């Protein structure tokens, strides 16, 4: 016990002495050197864009110019359409009931054919596996939401969401 205590006292005195000698290599504060400020080179060609976002979105297997086509089917029945006002815009929340149990990857896709200058039209779509049709409503219920800014809502008087068998419309 006495030897351990004496070794700790001698080691602490030796290390504390290193703090007074600034150029000592034993001093742990000198191991990496001091810090200094350096200017950062600006990226050229990106126009001040975020360097974490790649400039090209394509890859070898998926070229840049092809748009991803969502393979979802329209949900059977649109049950609820809510527009929730928030600072800076609104959230469109849609609840639907699918034809089969187990729908997934639910999305609100824009219907360009039905949209107009004062109307936004969407279709509630989901990927649906070959599940049973006689499952309960809760097993088939899906919800999707979409954020729209005030700029996107400017001049819009009607929002329409369609499914396979019905459509719900809300007006201002």
C-alpha positions as CSV (number, residue, x, y, z in Angstrom):
1,X,0.0,0.0,0.0
2,X,2.8,2.4,0.9
3,X,4.7,1.7,-2.3
4,X,1.6,2.3,-4.4
5,X,0.9,5.6,-2.7
6,X,4.5,6.7,-3.0
7,X,4.5,5.9,-6.7
8,X,1.3,7.9,-7.3
9,X,2.8,10.9,-5.4
10,X,6.0,10.8,-7.4
11,X,4.1,10.5,-10.7
12,X,1.8,13.3,-9.9
13,X,4.7,15.6,-9.0
14,X,6.5,14.7,-12.2
15,X,3.5,15.3,-14.4
16,X,2.7,18.6,-12.6
17,X,6.2,19.7,-13.3
18,X,5.5,19.2,-17.0
19,X,2.9,21.9,-17.0
20,X,5.5,24.6,-16.2
21,X,7.8,23.6,-19.0
22,X,5.9,24.6,-22.2
23,X,8.1,23.0,-24.8
24,X,8.3,19.6,-23.0
25,X,7.2,16.6,-25.0
26,X,6.0,14.9,-21.8
27,X,3.4,17.6,-21.3
28,X,0.1,16.2,-22.8
29,X,-1.0,19.7,-23.7
30,X,1.8,20.0,-26.3
31,X,1.2,16.7,-28.1
32,X,-0.9,18.2,-30.9
33,X,0.5,21.8,-30.9
34,X,-1.5,25.0,-30.7
35,X,-4.4,25.8,-32.9
36,X,-4.4,28.5,-35.5
37,X,-7.0,30.0,-37.9
38,X,-6.7,29.4,-41.6
39,X,-8.8,30.6,-44.5
40,X,-11.1,28.1,-46.2
41,X,-10.9,27.8,-50.0
42,X,-14.3,28.5,-51.6
43,X,-15.7,25.8,-53.9
44,X,-15.5,26.7,-57.6
45,X,-18.2,25.8,-60.1
46,X,-20.9,25.0,-57.5
47,X,-22.0,28.6,-57.2
48,X,-22.1,28.5,-53.4
49,X,-24.2,25.4,-53.3
50,X,-24.2,23.0,-50.4
51,X,-21.2,20.7,-50.8
52,X,-23.0,17.9,-49.0
53,X,-25.6,17.6,-51.7
54,X,-24.3,16.0,-54.9
55,X,-24.6,18.0,-58.1
56,X,-25.6,15.0,-60.2
57,X,-28.5,12.9,-58.9
58,X,-28.1,10.0,-61.4
59,X,-25.9,7.0,-61.1
60,X,-24.6,4.3,-63.5
61,X,-27.7,2.2,-63.2
62,X,-30.3,5.0,-63.0
63,X,-29.6,8.0,-65.3
64,X,-30.3,11.5,-64.3
65,X,-33.0,12.2,-66.9
66,X,-35.4,9.5,-66.0
67,X,-38.1,10.2,-63.5
68,X,-39.1,7.6,-60.9
69,X,-42.5,6.3,-61.5
70,X,-44.4,5.3,-58.4
71,X,-46.1,1.9,-59.0
72,X,-48.8,2.3,-56.3
73,X,-52.5,1.7,-56.8
74,X,-55.3,4.1,-55.7
75,X,-56.6,3.3,-52.3
76,X,-60.2,2.0,-52.3
77,X,-62.1,4.6,-50.3
78,X,-61.1,8.0,-49.0
79,X,-62.4,8.2,-45.5
80,X,-61.1,11.6,-44.2
81,X,-59.6,14.8,-45.6
82,X,-58.2,17.4,-43.2
83,X,-56.4,20.6,-43.9
84,X,-54.4,21.7,-40.8
85,X,-53.2,25.3,-40.9
86,X,-49.7,25.8,-39.5
87,X,-47.4,28.8,-39.5
88,X,-46.0,29.1,-43.0
89,X,-48.5,26.8,-44.7
90,X,-50.8,23.8,-44.2
91,X,-50.7,20.1,-43.8
92,X,-53.0,18.0,-45.9
93,X,-53.8,14.8,-44.0
94,X,-55.8,12.1,-45.8
95,X,-57.0,8.8,-44.3
96,X,-58.2,6.0,-46.6
97,X,-59.3,2.4,-46.5
98,X,-57.5,0.0,-48.9
99,X,-59.2,-2.9,-50.6
100,X,-56.7,-5.5,-49.1
101,X,-55.0,-5.8,-45.8
102,X,-51.3,-4.7,-45.5
103,X,-50.9,-1.6,-47.6
104,X,-47.6,0.1,-47.4
105,X,-45.6,3.0,-48.8
106,X,-48.6,5.3,-48.9
107,X,-48.2,8.6,-50.9
108,X,-50.3,11.5,-52.1
109,X,-49.4,11.9,-55.8
110,X,-50.5,15.0,-57.7
111,X,-53.0,14.6,-60.5
112,X,-51.9,17.1,-63.2
113,X,-54.9,16.3,-65.4
114,X,-57.4,17.4,-62.7
115,X,-55.4,20.3,-61.2
116,X,-56.0,23.8,-62.4
117,X,-55.1,27.3,-61.4
118,X,-57.4,27.3,-58.4
119,X,-57.5,23.6,-57.8
120,X,-55.1,21.1,-56.4
121,X,-55.9,17.4,-57.1
122,X,-54.2,14.4,-55.5
123,X,-54.6,10.7,-55.6
124,X,-54.0,8.6,-52.5
125,X,-51.9,5.6,-53.6
126,X,-50.3,2.7,-51.8
127,X,-48.4,-0.4,-52.6
128,X,-50.6,-3.3,-51.8
129,X,-49.6,-6.9,-51.3
130,X,-51.9,-9.8,-52.1
131,X,-53.4,-9.9,-48.6
132,X,-56.9,-11.1,-47.6
133,X,-59.8,-8.9,-48.6
134,X,-62.0,-9.8,-45.6
135,X,-59.7,-8.2,-43.0
136,X,-61.0,-5.6,-40.6
137,X,-61.1,-1.9,-41.4
138,X,-58.2,-1.2,-39.0
139,X,-55.9,-3.6,-40.9
140,X,-56.7,-1.7,-44.2
141,X,-56.6,1.9,-42.9
142,X,-53.8,4.1,-44.2
143,X,-52.9,7.8,-43.6
144,X,-50.7,10.1,-45.6
145,X,-49.8,13.7,-45.2
146,X,-48.3,16.5,-47.4
147,X,-46.9,19.9,-46.4
148,X,-47.8,22.8,-48.6
149,X,-46.3,26.3,-48.1
150,X,-48.3,29.5,-48.2
151,X,-46.8,30.3,-51.6
152,X,-48.1,26.9,-53.0
153,X,-51.5,27.6,-51.5
154,X,-51.8,31.1,-52.9
155,X,-54.8,31.3,-55.2
156,X,-56.0,27.7,-54.4
157,X,-59.7,27.5,-53.7
158,X,-60.2,23.8,-53.8
159,X,-58.3,20.7,-52.8
160,X,-59.5,17.3,-54.1
161,X,-58.2,13.8,-53.1
162,X,-59.4,10.8,-55.1
163,X,-59.3,7.1,-54.5
164,X,-60.5,4.1,-56.5
165,X,-64.2,4.5,-55.6
166,X,-64.7,8.1,-54.3
167,X,-63.2,11.6,-53.9
168,X,-63.3,14.1,-51.1
169,X,-63.1,17.8,-51.8
170,X,-62.5,20.7,-49.4
171,X,-63.1,24.4,-50.4
172,X,-62.1,27.7,-48.9
